Amino acid sequence: MTLWNRTALAVRFATAAALSAACAGLAAAPVSPASAETAQPSSEASPNGAAEAESEALPAIGVAPDGECVAASSTVVSEKPWTTPLLDLTSAWNLSEGDGVTVAVLSSGIDADATALSMALVDSGGDDCRGYGTFLAGLIAARAQNGSGLRGVSPGARVLDVPVTNDQGAATAGDIADGIDTAVGEGAQVVLIGAAIAESSRALEAAVDTATEADVLVVAPATVAANGISFPASPGNHPEAVSVAAVGVEGTPVAGSPALDSNGVPARVDLTAPGDLVISVGPGGDGHFVGSGDVVAAGFVAGTAALLRSYDPDLSASDVRERLLVTAYSSPYGRGDTMRGNGRVDPVGALTTAPIMSEENPSPGTAFVSDPGPGEVSLPGTMAVVGGAVALILTTVAAGALVPRGRERAWRAARSGERRALDPAPKHPS
């Protein structure tokens, strides 16, 4: 959305208190809260002015004085976030709203005081000191509210609160592994990792394996920041997980360069999704916050996975993963782009692509082929096509000579001595 381009340049966040390795991608700097009137511009306001006013009015999620929890936001944005038209969510909702699907949010908790989530919670929710879990849950399944333009990617889905971090937002590999096991045991179909770490463990790898065997899709951020440096994140680097990186309003990666491991290998990026100046709810009431980072981007992909699992329940988790990857808006540099992977997630494309077929689960329609390649060439078939083309050309040329001369004789046969259709035209002396 080009109307947000200048907004992204105009809005500047000062550096926030560093988030621990678990949720560093969500850290954004505070901006001065504005009045509710500022966040609800009149119909005469310009789109760019309204966009700037909305962003400047919102506090950053996760930002609080040391030892304190995030304060509730008093600002509610009445207009749709820029991410809604970018992802064409309105069209996607005509096909699916995620009903019947449960998404587990492994993060800092989900605050039940957020009105937009009260009908989405599987359980009663709990405390959320840092606010990240509530923010991510809102991205996925926030219900429409009067006076609010926010609606989750999958507004009919349910969210399962699985806290895995401490009050500072930090988690360990063991915490995340236990959270995945809990989510699988509670019947989640999609698991969002909202607290990534740089180091994995055998328990964490095994937990993702268990989720895959249980037909549960794991969505995770591609990178995590530690001491100001980005590293490949776990469990996003697991081959069965969907690894997501953040892009801004212009589709440019939020990260300035690839995150490298100790061997210089860049983080695997499967998909990108919006992860800058993103609006969602937070703890303490109905107010909106703004957040950024790979964890935020992963929330959009988890919500899209819920739409797809609701729309076609017969698709397996691996089918859903493949569908998300092959239907993404590809990078201008191709699908091998280190920073963008397969490209930006496309909810409508994922929902409208013909179902993948298998012997165990035959579905109507033609199976989608992501890269058919040049295929095989049959020599007899090729010669038949070429021969037919040559015959057609000769017939056309002959008709061009026969038709005019036939008309001259009113289509009667040539008499003795009369020039026939194919005879050369007589030469006249000059």
C-alpha positions as CSV (number, residue, x, y, z in Angstrom):
1,M,0.0,0.0,0.0
2,T,1.8,3.1,-1.2
3,L,-0.1,5.4,1.1
4,W,1.9,3.8,4.0
5,N,5.3,4.3,2.3
6,R,5.8,7.8,3.7
7,T,4.3,6.7,7.0
8,A,7.0,4.1,7.4
9,L,9.6,6.8,6.7
10,A,7.9,9.4,9.0
11,V,7.4,7.2,12.0
12,R,10.5,6.7,14.0
13,F,10.8,4.7,17.2
14,A,13.6,5.3,19.6
15,T,15.4,2.1,20.7
16,A,13.3,0.3,23.3
17,A,14.7,-1.6,26.3
18,A,16.3,-4.7,24.8
19,L,14.1,-7.7,24.7
20,S,15.7,-11.0,25.7
21,A,16.6,-13.6,23.1
22,A,13.2,-15.1,23.3
23,C,11.2,-12.2,21.8
24,A,13.7,-9.7,20.5
25,G,12.0,-9.4,17.2
26,L,9.0,-7.9,18.8
27,A,10.9,-5.1,20.5
28,A,9.9,-1.7,19.2
29,A,10.6,1.7,20.7
30,P,8.0,3.8,22.5
31,V,6.2,6.7,20.9
32,S,4.3,9.3,22.8
33,P,0.7,8.2,23.3
34,A,-1.9,10.5,21.8
35,S,-5.5,11.2,22.6
36,A,-8.2,8.9,21.2
37,E,-9.3,11.8,19.0
38,T,-5.9,11.7,17.3
39,A,-6.3,8.1,16.4
40,Q,-9.7,8.6,14.9
41,P,-9.2,11.2,12.1
42,S,-12.2,12.8,10.4
43,S,-13.2,11.8,6.9
44,E,-11.6,15.0,5.6
45,A,-8.2,14.0,6.8
46,S,-5.7,12.8,4.1
47,P,-4.9,9.1,4.1
48,N,-1.2,9.7,4.8
49,G,-2.0,12.1,7.7
50,A,-4.4,9.6,9.2
51,A,-1.8,6.8,8.9
52,E,0.8,8.9,10.6
53,A,-1.6,9.9,13.4
54,E,-2.5,6.3,14.1
55,S,1.0,5.1,14.3
56,E,2.2,8.0,16.4
57,A,-0.7,7.5,18.8
58,L,0.1,3.9,19.7
59,P,2.5,2.6,22.4
60,A,5.0,-0.1,21.4
61,I,4.2,-3.5,22.7
62,G,6.6,-4.9,25.3
63,V,7.9,-1.5,26.4
64,A,7.8,-0.8,30.1
65,P,10.1,0.5,32.9
66,D,12.4,-2.1,34.3
67,G,10.5,-4.5,36.6
68,E,7.1,-3.2,35.5
69,C,4.5,-4.7,33.3
70,V,3.2,-3.1,30.1
71,A,0.6,-0.4,30.8
72,A,-2.7,-0.6,29.1
73,S,-3.2,1.4,25.9
74,S,-6.0,4.0,25.8
75,T,-5.9,4.4,22.1
76,V,-8.2,2.5,19.7
77,V,-7.6,2.9,15.9
78,S,-10.9,3.1,14.0
79,E,-9.5,2.4,10.5
80,K,-8.3,-0.9,9.1
81,P,-4.6,-1.6,9.6
82,W,-2.4,-1.4,6.4
83,T,-1.9,-5.2,6.6
84,T,-5.6,-5.9,5.9
85,P,-5.7,-4.6,2.3
86,L,-2.1,-5.7,1.6
87,L,-3.0,-9.3,2.3
88,D,-6.5,-9.0,0.8
89,L,-7.9,-10.4,4.0
90,T,-11.4,-9.2,3.1
91,S,-11.5,-11.6,0.1
92,A,-10.0,-14.4,2.1
93,W,-12.8,-14.1,4.7
94,N,-15.3,-14.7,2.0
95,L,-13.8,-18.2,1.8
96,S,-12.8,-18.9,5.4
97,E,-12.6,-17.3,8.8
98,G,-10.8,-20.1,10.5
99,D,-13.8,-21.6,12.3
100,G,-13.1,-24.9,14.1
101,V,-9.3,-24.4,14.2
102,T,-7.3,-23.9,17.4
103,V,-4.0,-22.0,17.3
104,A,-1.7,-22.3,20.3
105,V,0.3,-19.2,21.1
106,L,3.5,-20.0,22.9
107,S,4.6,-16.7,24.4
108,S,4.2,-14.6,27.5
109,G,0.5,-15.4,28.1
110,I,-2.8,-14.0,26.8
111,D,-4.7,-11.4,28.9
112,A,-8.4,-12.2,29.0
113,D,-9.1,-8.5,29.7
114,A,-8.6,-7.8,25.9
115,T,-12.2,-7.7,24.8
116,A,-11.4,-8.6,21.2
117,L,-10.0,-12.0,22.4
118,S,-12.6,-12.9,25.1
119,M,-14.6,-15.0,22.6
120,A,-11.5,-16.4,21.0
121,L,-9.8,-17.9,24.0
122,V,-10.0,-21.7,24.5
123,D,-9.6,-21.3,28.2
124,S,-9.9,-18.3,30.5
125,G,-6.4,-16.9,29.6
126,G,-4.2,-15.4,32.3
127,D,-1.7,-12.7,33.0
128,D,0.6,-11.2,30.3
129,C,3.2,-8.9,31.8
130,R,5.1,-8.2,28.6
131,G,2.1,-8.2,26.3
132,Y,3.6,-10.2,23.5
133,G,1.2,-13.2,23.8
134,T,-1.9,-11.0,23.8
135,F,-0.5,-9.0,20.8
136,L,0.1,-12.2,18.8
137,A,-3.3,-13.7,19.7
138,G,-4.9,-10.5,18.4
139,L,-3.1,-10.8,15.1
140,I,-4.4,-14.3,14.7
141,A,-8.0,-14.2,16.0
142,A,-9.1,-10.8,17.2
143,R,-12.9,-10.4,16.8
144,A,-14.4,-7.3,15.3
145,Q,-15.2,-4.6,17.9
146,N,-17.3,-1.4,17.5
147,G,-15.1,1.6,16.8
148,S,-12.1,-0.6,16.0
149,G,-10.7,-1.4,12.5
150,L,-8.7,-4.3,13.8
151,R,-9.7,-7.9,13.0
152,G,-7.5,-11.0,13.2
153,V,-6.2,-12.8,10.2
154,S,-8.4,-15.8,11.2
155,P,-11.3,-14.1,13.1
156,G,-13.2,-17.4,13.6
157,A,-10.3,-19.4,15.0
158,R,-9.7,-20.1,18.7
159,V,-6.4,-19.4,20.5
160,L,-4.9,-21.6,23.2
161,D,-2.7,-19.8,25.8
162,V,0.5,-21.6,26.4
163,P,2.9,-19.4,28.4
164,V,6.6,-20.3,27.9
165,T,8.4,-17.1,29.0
166,N,9.2,-15.4,32.3
167,D,8.1,-11.8,33.1
168,Q,11.1,-10.5,31.1
169,G,10.1,-12.4,28.0
170,A,12.9,-15.0,28.2
171,A,12.5,-18.7,27.4
172,T,14.7,-21.7,27.2
173,A,14.7,-24.6,24.7
174,G,13.1,-26.8,27.3
175,D,10.3,-24.2,27.9
176,I,9.4,-24.1,24.3
177,A,9.7,-27.9,23.9
178,D,7.3,-28.4,26.8
179,G,5.0,-25.7,25.3
180,I,4.8,-27.6,22.0
181,D,4.0,-30.8,23.8
182,T,1.2,-29.1,25.7
183,A,-0.2,-27.5,22.6
184,V,-0.3,-30.9,20.8
185,G,-1.9,-32.5,23.8
186,E,-4.6,-29.8,24.0
187,G,-5.6,-30.4,20.4
188,A,-4.1,-27.4,18.6
189,Q,-3.8,-27.7,14.8
190,V,-1.4,-24.8,14.5
191,V,1.4,-23.8,16.9
192,L,2.9,-20.3,16.8
193,I,6.3,-20.0,18.4
194,G,6.2,-16.5,20.0
195,A,9.5,-16.9,21.9
196,A,12.3,-18.0,19.7
197,I,15.8,-18.8,20.9
198,A,19.2,-19.0,19.2
199,E,20.2,-22.4,20.5
200,S,18.2,-25.6,20.0
201,S,18.2,-28.8,22.0
202,R,17.3,-32.5,21.4
203,A,14.1,-32.0,23.4
204,L,13.0,-29.1,21.2
205,E,13.8,-31.0,18.0
206,A,11.9,-34.0,19.3
207,A,8.9,-31.8,20.2
208,V,8.6,-30.5,16.6
209,D,8.9,-34.1,15.3
210,T,6.1,-35.1,17.7
211,A,4.0,-32.2,16.5
212,T,4.5,-33.2,12.9
213,E,3.6,-36.8,13.5
214,A,0.4,-35.5,15.3
215,D,-0.4,-33.5,12.1
216,V,0.2,-30.1,13.8
217,L,1.9,-27.3,11.9
218,V,4.6,-25.3,13.7
219,V,5.1,-21.7,12.6
220,A,8.2,-19.8,14.0
221,P,10.3,-16.7,13.5
222,A,13.3,-17.1,11.2
223,T,15.7,-15.0,13.4
224,V,16.2,-13.9,16.9
225,A,18.3,-11.0,18.2
226,A,20.9,-11.3,21.0
227,N,23.1,-8.4,22.1
228,G,22.1,-6.5,19.0
229,I,23.0,-9.3,16.6
230,S,20.5,-11.5,14.7
231,F,21.0,-15.2,14.6
232,P,19.0,-18.1,13.0
233,A,16.2,-19.0,15.4
234,S,15.0,-22.3,16.8
235,P,12.8,-24.1,16.2
236,G,12.3,-22.1,12.9
237,N,15.3,-23.9,11.5
238,H,13.6,-27.3,11.9
239,P,12.8,-28.7,8.4
240,E,9.2,-29.3,9.3
241,A,8.5,-25.8,10.7
242,V,7.5,-22.8,8.7
243,S,10.2,-20.2,9.2
244,V,9.0,-16.5,8.7
245,A,10.9,-13.2,8.3
246,A,9.4,-9.7,8.6
247,V,8.9,-7.2,5.7
248,G,7.8,-3.6,5.9
249,V,5.1,-1.7,4.1
250,E,7.1,-1.7,0.8
251,G,7.9,-5.4,0.9
252,T,11.5,-4.8,1.9
253,P,12.9,-7.1,4.6
254,V,13.0,-5.4,8.0
255,A,16.4,-7.0,8.6
256,G,19.2,-5.2,6.8
257,S,21.2,-8.4,6.1
258,P,20.9,-12.1,6.5
259,A,21.3,-13.6,10.0
260,L,24.3,-16.0,10.0
261,D,25.1,-18.9,12.2
262,S,28.5,-19.7,13.6
263,N,29.5,-21.2,10.3
264,G,28.4,-18.3,8.2
265,V,25.2,-20.0,7.0
266,P,22.2,-17.7,6.7
267,A,19.0,-18.4,8.5
268,R,16.4,-20.4,6.5
269,V,13.5,-18.2,5.4
270,D,10.5,-20.0,4.1
271,L,8.1,-17.0,3.9
272,T,7.8,-13.4,4.7
273,A,4.9,-11.4,6.2
274,P,4.2,-7.9,7.5
275,G,6.4,-7.3,10.5
276,D,6.8,-3.5,10.8
277,L,4.3,-0.9,12.2
278,V,1.8,-3.7,12.8
279,I,-1.3,-3.0,15.0
280,S,-2.9,-5.4,17.4
281,V,-4.3,-5.5,20.9
282,G,-2.5,-5.8,24.2
283,P,-3.1,-6.5,27.9
284,G,-5.3,-4.4,30.0
285,G,-8.3,-3.6,27.9
286,D,-9.4,-2.6,24.4
287,G,-6.4,-0.3,23.4
288,H,-4.1,-1.0,20.5
289,F,-0.3,-1.3,20.4
290,V,2.2,-1.4,17.6
291,G,4.9,-4.1,17.1
292,S,7.6,-5.3,14.7
293,G,9.8,-8.3,14.0
294,D,9.9,-11.8,12.8
295,V,7.7,-13.0,15.7
296,V,5.0,-10.6,14.5
297,A,5.3,-11.8,10.9
298,A,5.0,-15.4,12.0
299,G,1.6,-14.5,13.6
300,F,0.2,-13.6,10.1
301,V,1.4,-16.9,8.7
302,A,-0.1,-18.9,11.6
303,G,-3.4,-17.1,11.0
304,T,-3.3,-17.9,7.3
305,A,-2.6,-21.6,8.2
306,A,-5.7,-21.5,10.4
307,L,-7.8,-20.2,7.4
308,L,-6.5,-23.0,5.2
309,R,-7.0,-25.8,7.8
310,S,-10.6,-24.6,8.3
311,Y,-11.3,-24.3,4.6
312,D,-10.0,-27.8,3.8
313,P,-9.8,-29.9,6.9
314,D,-8.6,-32.9,4.9
315,L,-5.2,-31.2,4.2
316,S,-2.4,-32.5,6.4
317,A,0.0,-30.2,8.2
318,S,2.7,-30.9,5.6
319,D,0.1,-30.2,2.8
320,V,-0.7,-26.8,4.4
321,R,3.0,-26.0,4.7
322,E,3.6,-26.8,1.0
323,R,0.5,-24.8,0.0
324,L,1.7,-21.8,1.9
325,L,5.1,-21.9,0.3
326,V,4.1,-22.5,-3.3
327,T,1.4,-19.8,-3.4
328,A,3.4,-17.0,-1.9
329,Y,4.2,-13.8,-3.8
330,S,7.7,-14.7,-5.0
331,S,10.6,-12.4,-4.5
332,P,11.8,-10.4,-7.5
333,Y,15.1,-12.2,-7.1
334,G,13.5,-15.6,-7.3
335,R,12.6,-18.2,-4.7
336,G,16.2,-18.6,-3.7
337,D,16.3,-15.2,-2.2
338,T,18.1,-15.5,1.1
339,M,16.1,-12.7,2.8
340,R,12.7,-13.5,1.4
341,G,12.6,-17.3,0.8
342,N,9.6,-18.3,-1.2
343,G,8.1,-14.8,-0.8
344,R,5.3,-13.0,1.0
345,V,2.4,-15.1,2.3
346,D,-0.8,-14.9,0.2
347,P,-3.9,-16.0,2.1
348,V,-6.2,-15.8,-1.0
349,G,-3.8,-17.7,-3.1
350,A,-3.4,-20.4,-0.5
351,L,-7.2,-20.8,-0.2
352,T,-7.9,-20.8,-4.0
353,T,-5.2,-23.2,-5.2
354,A,-6.5,-26.6,-6.2
355,P,-6.1,-29.1,-3.4
356,I,-3.1,-31.4,-3.3
357,M,-4.1,-34.9,-4.2
358,S,-2.9,-38.2,-2.7
359,E,-4.0,-41.8,-2.9
360,E,-5.1,-41.6,0.7
361,N,-6.9,-38.4,0.3
362,P,-8.2,-37.9,-3.3
363,S,-9.7,-34.4,-3.8
364,P,-11.4,-32.9,-6.8
365,G,-9.5,-30.6,-9.1
366,T,-6.0,-30.6,-10.5
367,A,-3.1,-30.9,-8.2
368,F,-0.9,-27.8,-8.0
369,V,2.6,-28.1,-9.3
370,S,4.9,-25.4,-8.0
371,D,7.7,-25.9,-10.5
372,P,6.8,-28.2,-13.4
373,G,10.2,-27.7,-15.2
374,P,10.7,-28.3,-18.9
375,G,9.1,-31.7,-18.9
376,E,9.8,-34.5,-21.4
377,V,9.7,-34.0,-25.2
378,S,8.2,-36.8,-27.4
379,L,9.8,-37.0,-30.8
380,P,6.8,-38.6,-32.7
381,G,4.4,-36.1,-31.1
382,T,6.7,-33.2,-32.0
383,M,7.0,-34.3,-35.6
384,A,3.2,-34.7,-35.9
385,V,2.7,-31.2,-34.6
386,V,5.3,-29.8,-37.0
387,G,3.9,-31.7,-40.0
388,G,0.4,-30.5,-39.3
389,A,1.6,-26.9,-39.1
390,V,3.4,-27.2,-42.5
391,A,0.3,-28.7,-44.1
392,L,-1.8,-25.9,-42.8
393,I,0.6,-23.3,-44.3
394,L,0.7,-24.9,-47.7
395,T,-3.1,-25.2,-47.8
396,T,-3.4,-21.5,-46.9
397,V,-1.0,-20.5,-49.7
398,A,-2.8,-22.6,-52.3
399,A,-6.2,-21.2,-51.3
400,G,-4.8,-17.7,-51.8
401,A,-4.1,-18.6,-55.4
402,L,-7.2,-20.6,-56.2
403,V,-9.9,-18.5,-54.7
404,P,-9.4,-15.3,-56.8
405,R,-9.2,-17.1,-60.1
406,G,-12.2,-19.3,-59.3
407,R,-14.2,-16.2,-58.7
408,E,-13.2,-14.8,-62.1
409,R,-14.8,-17.8,-63.8
410,A,-17.8,-17.9,-61.4
411,W,-16.4,-21.2,-60.2
412,R,-16.8,-23.1,-63.5
413,A,-14.2,-25.5,-64.9
414,A,-11.6,-24.0,-67.2
415,R,-12.3,-24.4,-71.0
416,S,-9.8,-25.7,-73.5
417,G,-7.1,-23.1,-73.9
418,E,-8.3,-21.0,-70.9
419,R,-5.8,-20.3,-68.1
420,R,-6.3,-22.5,-65.2
421,A,-6.2,-21.5,-61.6
422,L,-2.6,-22.6,-61.0
423,D,-1.2,-21.4,-64.4
424,P,1.1,-18.4,-64.2
425,A,-0.4,-15.1,-65.2
426,P,0.3,-14.1,-68.9
427,K,3.0,-11.7,-69.5
428,H,2.0,-8.5,-71.4
429,P,4.5,-6.7,-73.6
430,S,5.5,-3.4,-72.1
